[in-house]
Structure formats: C-alpha cells, structure tokens
Amino acid sequence: MRGASVSVLSLVTPGRSAPPPPAGLCQRREISSWLARWFPKDPAKPVVAQKTPIRLELVAGKTYRWCVCGRSKKQPFCDGSHFFQHTGLWPLKFKAQETRTVALCTCKATQRPPYCDGTHKSEQVQKAEVGTPL
C-alpha cells in the first residue's frame, strides 16, 4: 500500500486503552544547572529588613515594586537584590489607585502585602535579627 499510513488510533482496539508512550517521553526534565542556580526550585525565605513600617506617599496611577525578599537596599521597594542573591523570590508589582500616605511593610511578615498590618509588633518579629528569616 503505497502512501498508506497507520495512525496510533487505528492500533487501539475498542474497549482497550492506548499503549503507554515510549520510556522517557513523560518524564520531567530537570532544569540545567545554570538555570537552577538563578531560579531555585525552593525559594529562599524573606528576611526581616526592618522592624517598623515605612510611611510614604503613593501617587495615583504609578506602578511600584515592593520588595518581597527583604534584601533590597532601597526598602520598601525592590532594587534587584533577589535576582543577584538567587532567592527565587520576585517583587510584588502594584499600582496605586489614589494618592495617599500609606505604611508599607518592611518586616515581610504582613498578611496584606505590601501594606503593614501590625505584624512587626509580634514577639516573633521583635526577637528576630534584621537580615534573618522568620
């Protein structure tokens, strides 16, 4: 039969499932070592940058990037430290809806990121060293 082709579907008989794919096709590939170094599988824990929030005025319509990792030297905003220190964490990008003064979290333990919710007053945060994870 010249030009005839057999599809996988024609090999399956009614009532039976298709044969398993060849070995190795369904296996998850590991990330190459250089990628794994820059994008770790398990992200680092955020560190306490400060034990008090930073009050500042956000401008309506402006986009901000709040530091999630706690390693930025420009707290409470990101300076890219998460990338160069291979944390696996990324900044929280948000847009101010209105111009107003807010308190942005720097202990990195808030339940309402990027805004302070008072968690910095907890015994756990107050006992932690600045620069260490909770």
Beta strands, then each sheet from edge to edge (+ up, - down):
strand 1: 54-58
strand 2: 63-66
strand 3: 92-95
strand 4: 100-104
sheet 1: 1+ 4-
sheet 2: 2+ 3-
end
